[in-house]
Amino acid sequence: MVRSFLILLAGLLAAPMAYACEIALALTVDVSGSINEQEYHLQMDGLAAALQNPTVEDALVAGNVALMLVQWSGGNRQTVSVPWQRMHRRVDVANFAAAVIAAPRAWDQFSTGIGGALQFTAAQFGSVADCTRKVIDVSGDGYSNEGLAPKDVATALAAQGFQINGLAIEGDEFELTEYFRHNVISGTGAFVFTAKSYADYPRAIWRKLLAELVIPMSWNAGPVAPIPLHEILADQYIRKLGASLPRTGT
């Protein structure tokens, strides 16, 4: 009997540790024709730096967050650039960030299809079904001008439990943040942040990750967050920490 117990104990100790995943976060990046090579690298380098910020890194590991990177353009042009990885340890975050920087650009032309990007990304969540929250991040610099209407897709996904957040990179498009607010984001607690330009993208994606991963969501009482609240809370949290974003090296 003692021998049987020792065999059972040895088996339990040898078994891999189970981690509870709080968030499956899909990071989707616009690589359509409106984005030049420098702007592409500002996105990738800025995202990698934000992920490795100590506060964000701590939240990723504490929540055993699952991360995936998707590049998208128009039509059926969407691809998984970095497949799902679980952030169990700091080295996992560093490895994912390195993969983001190393990811080759999938396209450098074509139109902007946000609806297709949402549909494709949502279809990749089967392997992270154990995660409590399903979040899709959409960053882009223009209106959707091809394929499925993003509002229709986002509304349908919200009904399936997805939260879709946006990062509007302002530039040539008129009131892009408001377009994202009314046509892209959806689901309980959904919000949109603004990058004033591509040079502002590293700061904006960092603040957005803080809002998604660190700031408590219990205050939310409606389907979409009040316009300034996530940004206000993110800025207050940054001031409290005295935190600063690492340089991207660009």
Backbone hydrogen bonds, N-H to C=O, Kabsch-Sander energy under -0.5 kcal/mol:
donor,donor_aa,acceptor,acceptor_aa,energy
5,F,1,M,-2.2
6,L,2,V,-2.4
7,I,3,R,-2.1
8,L,4,S,-2.3
9,L,5,F,-2.7
10,A,6,L,-2.4
11,G,7,I,-2.0
12,L,8,L,-2.1
13,L,9,L,-2.4
14,A,10,A,-1.8
15,A,11,G,-1.1
21,C,19,Y,-0.6
22,E,20,A,-0.6
22,E,63,G,-2.8
23,I,63,G,-0.5
24,A,133,R,-2.8
25,L,23,I,-0.6
25,L,66,A,-3.2
26,A,24,A,-0.6
26,A,135,V,-2.8
27,L,25,L,-0.6
27,L,68,M,-3.3
28,T,26,A,-0.7
28,T,137,D,-2.1
29,V,70,V,-3.0
30,D,139,S,-0.8
31,V,72,W,-2.9
33,G,110,F,-2.3
35,I,32,S,-1.8
36,N,34,S,-0.6
40,Y,36,N,-2.2
41,H,37,E,-2.1
42,L,38,Q,-2.0
43,Q,39,E,-1.8
44,M,40,Y,-2.2
45,D,41,H,-3.0
46,G,42,L,-1.7
47,L,43,Q,-2.5
48,A,44,M,-2.3
49,A,45,D,-2.3
50,A,46,G,-2.2
51,L,47,L,-2.3
52,Q,48,A,-1.4
53,N,50,A,-1.1
57,E,53,N,-3.2
58,D,54,P,-2.4
59,A,55,T,-1.8
60,L,56,V,-2.4
61,V,57,E,-2.2
62,A,58,D,-2.8
63,G,59,A,-2.0
64,N,61,V,-1.1
65,V,60,L,-2.3
66,A,23,I,-2.5
67,L,85,Q,-2.7
68,M,25,L,-1.5
69,L,82,V,-2.5
70,V,27,L,-2.7
71,Q,79,T,-2.3
72,W,29,V,-2.1
73,S,77,R,-2.4
77,R,74,G,-2.0
78,Q,76,N,-1.3
79,T,71,Q,-2.4
81,S,69,L,-1.8
81,S,79,T,-0.8
82,V,69,L,-1.7
85,Q,67,L,-2.1
87,M,65,V,-2.8
88,H,86,R,-1.4
92,D,89,R,-0.8
93,V,89,R,-1.2
94,A,90,R,-2.3
95,N,91,V,-2.4
96,F,92,D,-2.2
97,A,93,V,-2.7
98,A,94,A,-2.2
99,A,95,N,-2.0
100,V,96,F,-2.1
101,I,97,A,-2.1
102,A,98,A,-2.1
103,A,99,A,-1.0
103,A,100,V,-0.6
113,G,73,S,-2.0
113,G,111,S,-0.6
114,I,112,T,-0.5
115,G,148,L,-0.7
117,A,113,G,-1.7
118,L,114,I,-2.4
119,Q,115,G,-2.3
120,F,116,G,-2.5
121,T,117,A,-2.4
122,A,118,L,-2.5
123,A,119,Q,-1.3
124,Q,121,T,-1.8
125,F,122,A,-1.4
127,S,124,Q,-0.6
128,V,125,F,-1.4
129,A,126,G,-1.0
131,C,128,V,-1.8
132,T,21,C,-2.1
133,R,22,E,-1.9
134,K,161,G,-0.6
135,V,24,A,-2.9
135,V,133,R,-0.6
136,I,163,Q,-2.6
137,D,26,A,-3.3
138,V,165,N,-2.3
139,S,28,T,-1.5
139,S,137,D,-0.5
140,G,167,L,-1.8
145,N,112,T,-2.7
146,E,112,T,-0.9
153,V,149,A,-1.9
154,A,150,P,-3.1
155,T,151,K,-2.3
156,A,152,D,-1.9
157,L,153,V,-2.4
158,A,154,A,-2.4
159,A,155,T,-1.5
160,Q,156,A,-0.6
160,Q,157,L,-0.9
161,G,158,A,-1.6
162,F,157,L,-2.2
163,Q,134,K,-2.6
164,I,186,S,-3.0
165,N,136,I,-2.4
165,N,163,Q,-0.6
166,G,191,F,-2.2
167,L,138,V,-2.6
168,A,193,F,-2.4
169,I,140,G,-2.9
169,I,167,L,-0.6
170,E,168,A,-1.0
170,E,195,A,-2.6
171,G,173,E,-0.6
176,L,173,E,-0.7
179,Y,175,E,-1.7
180,F,176,L,-2.6
181,R,177,T,-2.4
182,H,178,E,-2.0
183,N,179,Y,-1.8
184,V,180,F,-2.2
185,I,180,F,-2.2
186,S,164,I,-1.5
189,G,222,G,-0.8
190,A,187,G,-2.1
190,A,223,P,-0.9
193,F,166,G,-2.5
195,A,168,A,-2.7
196,K,194,T,-0.5
200,D,197,S,-0.5
201,Y,198,Y,-1.1
204,A,200,D,-2.2
205,I,201,Y,-2.9
206,W,202,P,-1.6
207,R,203,R,-2.2
208,K,204,A,-2.2
209,L,205,I,-2.3
210,L,206,W,-2.1
211,A,207,R,-2.1
212,E,208,K,-1.9
213,L,209,L,-2.7
214,V,210,L,-2.3
215,I,210,L,-1.9
220,N,217,M,-1.6
225,A,190,A,-2.4
229,L,226,P,-0.8
230,H,226,P,-0.6
232,I,228,P,-2.7
233,L,229,L,-2.9
234,A,230,H,-2.4
235,D,231,E,-2.4
236,Q,232,I,-2.5
237,Y,233,L,-2.5
238,I,234,A,-2.3
239,R,235,D,-2.3
240,K,236,Q,-2.2
241,L,237,Y,-2.1
242,G,238,I,-1.9
243,A,238,I,-1.6
